[in-house]
Amino acid sequence: MSDGRVFFHVDLDAFFASVEQRDHPEYRGKPLIIGMVGPRSVVSTCSYEARVFGVHSAMPTLTAYKLCPNGIYIPGDMHLYSKVSKQVMGILREYAPEMHQVSIDEASLNMTGTRRLFGPAKQLAMTMKKRVKDEIGITMSIGIAASPFIAKMASDYNKPDGICLVSPGKEQVFIDAIGLKKLWGLGKSGMKVLEAHRIQTPEQVRSIDLPQLQRLLGNSFGQYLYQACRGQDPGIMYQESKSHSISTETTFIEDIIDEQTLCQILLGMSSELMARSFDEGVMARTVGLKLRWGADFRTITVQDTPEDPILNADQIYSIAHRLLLSKWKSGQGIRLIGLGLYQLYKGNAPIQDSLFSENEHRKRKLDQVIHNLGAKGVTMMKASELGSRESLNPSSDSQNT
């Protein structure tokens, strides 16, 4: 890859679990699950040793426990993970002219035009991996391609601690090699639709013209599959914001159909975004939710800008939960969910002028204390992050607008 477009997709390997295994030698080589066992808890992530037993992220922890009863289950420390993520992203930004942080453990880098500065793409990827390993103590996998979409899938190809380079013109060969089941964003529900039409390989998809594919599968799903199976970028990964934002998203192995699991995921995302906002010293005016349905690939984004300032993770979650219920009905399979903070500004929390504000300021101070303690290596968890709430519905003292 010399003069054309070059994208890196960086994925930190089993990130939360890797940080814990770095800091706790007694966890190394053992099945480690981030998520406390309980009826309302889900797995945030797990070590590769736990994945051997079939455990994966977004799985209810009770299910994980049945698969891996001898695993180590811990609540995790989002403030620590945010700190380590910031350190890694700081290293990546030293090399990338343009970078989009997809989530706390993933980033898409536009490395076009950097060969003269840093050498060939694969050599640069090895340099970046070595720096993160030496300075941070964790591993990452990197996919390299001429589009963000192919680079994303390439980052999974040689995991963990691997590099996969897909040369320009070889994208279709790569898609054929990984097959439809590894096509990013497709999922089990999408595969069921294809199998119902006796479509099982990328080659079979390419044998059908676009109008026929859209008649069979719907406009959005048909268009996506038509481009993806030809190694083209269907543009479903992310859309760059015109202004600075903090966001995170996750794609599920299996579509999520129940509210409780989606709420647990949103709760964790809210804590992550709050921690990252503290790290950057910013506040937000707007919360945005992104949903992608598994059956037809329909994707929507919806935002809310409340009258009162957004001061803490509970408020982010309250708004996100309300946005979720405004667009999603129980039983509908969700393939991807994302949460973001927008209209960011530097500054301190405004002076409280109401009972509502007093409560929210109190919660913000608690979030800030936990974050600061995490930065000093002290682990402290809120009850809501332990899955001990009686209900995940927003608390009565959180105001909806």
C-alpha positions in Angstrom: 0.0 0.0 0.0 1.9 3.0 -1.3 0.0 6.0 -2.6 -3.7 5.2 -2.2 -6.0 5.6 0.8 -4.9 3.7 3.9 -7.0 3.1 7.0 -6.0 1.3 10.2 -8.7 -0.1 12.5 -7.3 -0.6 16.0 -9.0 -3.0 18.4 -7.7 -3.4 21.9 -7.7 -7.1 22.7 -10.3 -8.1 25.4 -9.6 -4.6 26.7 -11.2 -4.5 30.2 -10.1 -8.0 30.9 -6.5 -7.3 29.6 -6.2 -4.3 31.9 -7.3 -6.4 34.9 -4.9 -9.2 34.0 -2.1 -6.6 33.6 -2.7 -5.3 37.1 -3.6 -8.6 38.7 -1.1 -11.4 38.0 -3.5 -13.9 39.7 -6.0 -13.4 36.9 -3.6 -14.2 34.1 -4.3 -17.4 32.2 -7.7 -17.8 33.8 -11.2 -17.2 32.6 -12.0 -13.7 33.7 -15.4 -12.1 33.2 -16.2 -8.4 33.7 -19.7 -8.4 35.1 -21.1 -9.5 38.5 -23.3 -12.6 38.6 -26.9 -11.5 39.0 -30.3 -11.5 37.4 -29.9 -8.0 35.9 -26.2 -8.1 35.0 -24.6 -8.6 31.6 -21.0 -9.4 30.6 -19.1 -6.3 29.6 -16.3 -8.3 28.2 -14.2 -11.4 29.1 -10.7 -12.8 28.6 -9.9 -15.1 25.8 -9.7 -17.9 28.4 -13.4 -17.4 29.1 -14.3 -17.2 25.4 -13.3 -20.8 25.0 -16.4 -21.7 27.1 -18.7 -19.7 24.8 -18.9 -16.6 27.0 -19.2 -13.3 25.1 -20.0 -9.6 25.7 -23.7 -8.6 26.3 -24.5 -12.1 27.5 -26.4 -12.3 30.8 -24.0 -13.1 33.5 -26.2 -15.9 34.7 -25.9 -17.6 31.3 -22.1 -17.0 31.4 -22.0 -18.6 34.9 -23.7 -21.7 33.6 -21.1 -22.0 30.8 -18.1 -21.1 33.0 -18.9 -21.7 36.7 -15.2 -21.7 37.6 -14.5 -18.3 36.0 -13.5 -15.2 38.0 -16.3 -12.6 38.0 -15.5 -9.0 38.9 -17.5 -5.7 38.6 -14.8 -3.9 36.6 -13.6 -0.3 36.9 -14.8 2.0 34.1 -12.7 4.9 35.4 -9.5 2.9 35.2 -10.4 1.6 31.7 -11.1 5.2 30.6 -7.7 6.3 31.8 -5.9 3.5 30.0 -8.0 4.1 26.9 -7.0 7.7 26.9 -3.3 6.7 27.2 -3.6 4.4 24.2 -5.5 6.9 22.1 -2.9 9.5 22.9 -0.2 7.2 21.3 -2.4 6.6 18.2 -2.9 10.3 17.7 0.8 10.8 17.5 0.7 8.9 14.2 -2.7 9.5 12.7 -3.6 12.7 10.8 -7.3 11.8 11.3 -8.7 9.5 14.0 -12.3 8.5 14.9 -12.5 6.9 18.3 -15.3 4.4 17.7 -15.6 3.3 21.4 -13.4 3.0 24.5 -11.4 0.2 22.9 -11.6 0.8 19.1 -10.4 3.5 16.8 -10.4 4.1 13.0 -7.3 5.9 11.7 -7.0 7.5 8.3 -3.3 7.0 7.6 -3.3 8.2 4.0 -0.1 10.0 3.1 1.9 9.0 6.1 4.3 6.5 4.4 7.1 9.1 3.9 6.9 10.0 7.6 6.5 6.5 9.2 7.3 4.0 6.5 5.2 1.2 5.1 1.8 0.5 6.7 2.6 -2.9 8.2 5.9 -1.6 9.6 4.0 1.3 11.2 1.4 -1.0 12.6 4.2 -3.1 14.3 5.7 0.1 15.7 2.4 1.3 17.2 1.7 -2.2 18.7 5.1 -2.3 20.3 4.7 1.1 21.8 1.3 0.2 23.3 2.7 -3.1 24.6 5.8 -1.5 26.1 4.3 1.6 27.5 0.8 0.5 28.5 1.2 -3.2 28.9 -1.7 -4.5 26.8 -2.0 -5.8 23.2 -4.0 -4.7 20.3 -4.9 -6.0 16.8 -4.8 -3.8 13.7 -6.5 -4.2 10.4 -5.1 -2.3 7.4 -7.1 -1.6 4.2 -8.1 1.0 1.7 -11.5 1.6 3.5 -12.6 1.7 7.1 -15.1 -1.1 6.6 -12.6 -3.7 5.4 -10.0 -2.5 7.9 -12.6 -3.1 10.7 -13.1 -6.8 9.7 -9.3 -7.2 9.1 -8.7 -6.2 12.7 -10.6 -9.3 13.8 -8.9 -11.7 11.4 -5.7 -12.3 13.3 -6.8 -11.7 16.9 -5.4 -11.4 19.4 -2.2 -9.3 19.0 -2.3 -9.6 15.3 -2.0 -7.6 12.1 -4.0 -8.2 8.9 -3.3 -6.2 5.7 -5.8 -6.4 2.9 -4.1 -5.0 -0.2 -6.1 -2.8 -2.6 -7.9 -4.9 -5.2 -7.9 -7.9 -2.8 -11.0 -6.8 -0.8 -13.4 -9.3 -2.6 -10.9 -12.1 -2.1 -10.8 -11.2 1.6 -14.6 -11.2 1.9 -14.8 -14.6 0.2 -12.2 -15.9 2.7 -14.1 -14.8 5.8 -17.5 -15.7 4.5 -20.9 -14.1 5.2 -21.0 -15.1 8.9 -18.0 -12.9 9.6 -19.3 -10.0 7.6 -19.3 -7.1 10.0 -22.8 -6.0 11.0 -24.6 -8.9 9.5 -25.4 -11.1 12.5 -27.6 -14.2 13.0 -30.9 -12.6 12.1 -29.5 -11.3 8.8 -28.1 -14.8 8.1 -31.5 -16.3 8.7 -33.0 -14.0 6.1 -30.3 -15.0 3.6 -30.6 -18.7 4.4 -34.3 -18.5 3.9 -33.5 -17.4 0.3 -30.8 -20.1 0.0 -28.0 -17.6 0.0 -25.0 -18.8 1.9 -21.8 -17.3 0.4 -20.6 -14.0 -0.9 -20.3 -15.5 -4.4 -24.0 -16.3 -4.3 -24.8 -12.8 -3.3 -22.8 -11.5 -6.3 -24.7 -13.6 -8.7 -27.9 -11.6 -7.9 -28.2 -8.1 -9.4 -29.0 -5.1 -7.1 -32.7 -4.7 -7.9 -33.4 -8.3 -7.4 -31.4 -8.3 -4.1 -33.4 -5.3 -2.9 -36.7 -7.0 -3.8 -35.6 -10.1 -1.8 -34.1 -8.3 1.2 -35.3 -4.8 1.3 -33.6 -1.6 0.0 -31.2 -1.0 2.9 -30.2 -4.6 3.5 -29.9 -5.3 -0.2 -27.8 -2.3 -0.9 -25.5 -3.1 2.1 -25.0 -6.7 1.0 -24.5 -5.9 -2.6 -21.6 -3.5 -1.8 -20.1 -5.5 1.1 -19.8 -8.8 -0.9 -17.9 -6.9 -3.6 -15.4 -5.6 -1.0 -16.9 -2.0 -1.3 -17.5 0.1 1.8 -21.2 0.4 2.3 -20.7 3.3 4.7 -22.4 1.8 7.8 -19.6 2.1 10.3 -20.0 5.6 11.5 -20.6 9.2 10.4 -18.2 11.9 11.4 -19.7 14.6 13.6 -19.3 18.2 12.3 -18.2 19.2 15.8 -16.3 17.4 18.5 -18.2 14.7 20.3 -17.7 11.7 22.7 -19.4 8.5 21.6 -19.3 4.8 22.0 -21.1 1.9 20.2 -21.1 -1.9 20.2 -22.2 -4.5 17.7 -23.7 -7.7 19.2 -22.9 -11.2 18.2 -26.6 -12.0 18.6 -29.4 -9.5 18.3 -30.6 -8.2 21.7 -34.4 -8.4 22.1 -35.1 -7.6 25.7 -35.2 -4.2 27.4 -33.3 -5.3 30.5 -30.1 -6.2 28.6 -30.3 -3.0 26.5 -30.6 -1.0 29.6 -27.6 -2.6 31.3 -25.6 -1.8 28.2 -26.8 1.8 28.2 -26.0 2.1 31.9 -22.4 1.0 31.3 -22.1 3.3 28.2 -23.3 6.2 30.3 -20.6 5.6 32.9 -18.0 5.3 30.1 -19.1 8.6 28.5 -19.1 10.4 31.8 -15.6 9.2 32.6 -14.3 10.3 29.2 -15.9 13.7 29.6 -14.1 14.2 32.9 -10.9 13.2 31.2 -11.4 15.8 28.5 -12.7 18.4 30.9 -15.9 19.0 28.9 -19.6 19.1 29.5 -22.4 18.2 27.0 -25.6 19.8 26.0 -27.0 16.9 24.0 -27.3 13.1 24.3 -27.6 11.0 21.1 -28.7 7.4 20.7 -28.0 5.2 17.7 -29.8 1.9 17.0 -29.5 -0.6 14.2 -32.1 -3.4 13.8 -30.7 -6.8 12.9 -33.6 -7.9 10.6 -33.4 -5.2 7.9 -30.3 -3.1 8.8 -32.5 -0.1 9.4 -30.4 2.5 11.4 -31.7 5.5 13.2 -30.1 8.2 15.4 -32.1 10.4 17.7 -31.0 13.2 20.0 -32.3 15.2 23.0 -31.1 18.5 24.3 -32.6 18.9 27.8 -33.3 22.3 29.3 -31.3 21.4 32.4 -27.6 20.8 32.2 -26.2 17.3 31.8 -24.2 16.8 35.0 -23.8 13.1 35.6 -24.0 9.5 34.3 -27.5 8.9 35.7 -28.9 11.8 33.6 -27.2 10.5 30.5 -28.8 7.1 31.2 -32.2 8.6 31.9 -32.2 10.4 28.5 -30.8 7.4 26.7 -33.5 5.1 28.2 -36.2 7.5 27.2 -34.9 7.8 23.6 -34.7 4.0 23.4 -38.3 3.5 24.4 -39.4 6.2 21.9 -38.0 4.2 18.9 -37.8 0.5 20.0 -40.4 -2.0 20.9 -39.8 -5.1 23.0 -39.0 -8.1 21.0 -37.3 -6.2 18.1 -33.8 -7.5 17.6 -31.1 -4.8 18.0 -27.8 -5.5 16.2 -25.9 -2.3 17.2 -26.4 0.3 19.9 -24.5 3.6 20.3 -24.5 6.5 22.7 -22.9 9.9 22.4 -22.5 13.3 24.0 -22.7 16.3 21.6 -22.4 20.1 21.7 -19.5 19.8 24.1 -18.1 22.8 25.8 -15.3 23.5 28.3 -16.3 24.7 31.7 -17.6 23.8 35.2 -21.0 22.7 36.3 -23.4 25.6 36.5 -24.4 26.9 40.0 -27.4 24.9 41.3 -30.7 26.8 41.4 -33.3 24.2 42.2 -33.9 21.0 44.2 -33.4 19.1 40.9 -30.1 20.8 40.3 -29.0 20.1 43.9 -29.7 16.4 43.5 -27.9 16.3 40.1 -24.9 18.2 41.4 -24.6 15.7 44.3 -24.6 12.9 41.8 -22.0 14.7 39.6 -19.7 15.2 42.7 -20.0 11.4 43.4 -19.1 10.6 39.7 -16.2 13.0 40.0 -14.9 11.5 43.3 -15.1 8.0 41.9 -13.3 9.1 38.7 -10.6 10.8 40.6 -10.1 7.8 42.9 -9.9 5.6 39.8 -7.2 7.8 38.4 -5.2 7.2 41.6 -5.6 3.5 41.3 -8.4 3.1 43.9 -11.3 1.0 42.8 -14.7 2.3 43.9 -18.0 1.3 42.4 -21.5 2.9 42.5 -24.3 0.5 43.4 -25.8 1.1 39.9 -22.7 -0.2 38.3 -22.9 -3.4 40.3 -26.3 -4.3 38.9 -27.9 -4.0 42.4 -30.7 -1.7 41.4 -34.2 -2.9 42.0 -35.0 -1.5 38.5 -33.1 0.0 35.7 -35.8 2.5 35.0 -34.6 6.1 35.5 -35.0 7.2 39.2 -37.8 9.4 40.2 -35.5 12.3 41.0 -34.2 12.5 37.5 -36.1 15.0 35.4 -37.2 14.1 31.8 -37.6 16.9 29.3 
